[in-house]
């Protein structure tokens, strides 16, 4: 399941180019700058993974992974379908694009900060921008078996976006306008697929890799807790 985080990042990287094109364009043609920028993003995603891992530890201890997985799936579907049905998806896309443009312009205006640190900081801050793709990656991370796996999952997600982002730096104007305009349709499709996967995993239908059964350890833990309650009664 953890490799799915990398696949999610790679599959959604076209969306990253379209939404954060203004930020990527500021990196120019320097490979060094693009590497520093993407390293900053991965650092932020990994740090967020640590925080999510702490939450996931509580989820694992209480043995409610299935419920959480189904809940994340339903919430994810709602976050995609409600704006689409209400015809506000374009507004969400425009808002995100506007934030990215202003952020890129602000960084570009800091001409006195021309060192590699500037681009690392840009990547770190960019990792904090609102993004539906990142939210889906956090859902994957939350269901990982340990804090280390949670951090690794988010790092893999960031690495998945790197190949396209490295190529895109300084080349945003060459991306066809039609592709950039329709890229807003890519993310909803990916998020719907991911949300459905979360629901299937929570249902535990004994489908390898897609809907595996609940680990025996979780079932034993639940049994022990129930026996403990009965004994106290």
Secondary structure, DSSP 4 states (H G I P E B T S, - for coil): -THHHHHHHHHTHHHHHHHSHHHHHTTTT-HHHHHHHHHHHHHHHHHHHHHHHHHHHHHHHHT-HHHHHHHHHHHHHHHHHHHHHTT-HHHHHHHHHHHHHHHHHHHHH-TT--SHHHHHHHHHHHTTS--HHHHHHHHHHHTSSSHHHHHHHHHHHHHHHHHHHHHHTTTGGGS-HHHHHHTHHHHHHHHHHHHHHHHHHHHT--BTTTBPPPPHHHHHHHHHHHHHHHHH-
